[in-house]
Amino acid sequence: MVWKLRLPKSRSMRISIALGTLACVFLFVSQRHVAACMVASHGGYTSVGDGFFAAESEQEADLVRVRAQWSSARARVVELLGPLESEPIVVLPPSKKTAARFGVPEVAPGGSYSVPWVTYIVLAPDGRNVDVMAHELVHAELAARLGYVQYQLALPTWFDEGLAMQVDLRDEKIARVIREGVPLPPVSELITVRDFHRGEVALSYAASQLEVAAWLSRPGHPGARRFVDALAARGDFAAVYPQVDSDFRADHR
């Protein structure tokens, strides 16, 4: 018996299938790290509960510590943004070399990759701590609350990273550049991921952290949670960000 592939007769259906296929090809070619995360979470690694996937060599005692750190990280993000909405998949590669296969650079302790249906968080061995976990979880929360398209195309990288740095207390490099009086780039030059990583990335993180910290501390600020809700509703960061103080102060007169 010879099996034949029957294509849909509907032209619109054929176009939809073609576009879907192209989207899948683009995802796997342009974001190999996402493909690696998908493979890990669908059989390459073992599910150890709570959305975590680990190599078979992982020791139970280490997983207990990871879960404890994760719980503390979640608490930090809840304090910043309120009840969590994201349900990220967390991959735990056993070494820095293995983490590199998931797109995590040698100098980085972890990373997060959002796709339309979920955010993958990869934690290298040196990223299994509250600071890194909370940082990456903020990215997952923003992606979940804003939606994939708005998160990827409308949210400036400096705000994404600056907000994440509010729960990330690894401030050694930032403290150094401030102490040494190193000139920081204006956040207006840190809009895209490429912009953010074009120069010395520590300066980009410092500029973003300081900008968002100062913004959050302004009198009458409604807090990060209400701002993100307003941004999700309006969809225009440039319009919402400078207006947030006066808008919310008016609400409370």
GIPE-V503251 format. One record per pair of residues at least 6 apart in sequence whose C-alpha atoms are under 7 Angstrom apart, sorted by the first residue. I is the first residue (numbers start at 1). J is the second residue. If there is no record, write none. Layout:
I:J
I:J
This chain:
8:14
28:35
33:101
33:102
33:103
34:113
36:102
37:102
37:120
41:53
45:53
45:54
45:55
45:56
46:53
46:54
46:55
46:56
47:53
47:54
48:54
51:88
51:89
51:90
52:89
52:90
52:91
53:90
53:91
53:92
54:91
54:92
54:93
55:93
55:94
66:128
69:129
69:130
70:130
70:133
72:130
73:130
73:131
73:133
73:134
74:134
76:134
76:167
77:134
77:138
77:167
78:84
80:224
80:225
81:224
81:225
82:225
84:141
85:141
85:144
86:140
86:141
86:144
88:118
88:119
88:120
88:121
88:140
89:119
89:120
89:121
90:120
90:121
90:122
91:121
91:122
91:123
92:122
92:123
92:124
93:99
93:123
93:124
94:125
95:124
95:125
96:106
96:124
96:125
99:124
100:106
104:110
104:111
109:123
109:124
109:126
109:127
110:122
110:123
110:124
110:127
111:121
111:122
111:123
111:136
112:119
112:120
112:121
112:122
112:136
113:119
113:120
113:121
114:120
114:143
115:148
116:148
119:140
121:136
131:167
131:168
131:169
131:170
132:168
134:167
134:168
135:164
135:165
135:167
135:168
138:164
139:160
139:164
142:151
143:151
145:232
146:232
154:237
155:237
156:191
156:192
157:190
157:191
157:192
157:193
157:196
158:187
158:190
158:191
158:208
159:208
159:212
161:205
161:208
162:205
162:208
162:209
162:212
163:209
163:212
165:209
166:209
166:213
173:202
174:202
174:206
184:203
184:207
185:204
185:207
186:207
187:207
187:208
189:195
190:196
196:204
216:223
220:245
220:249
221:245
222:248
231:237
231:240
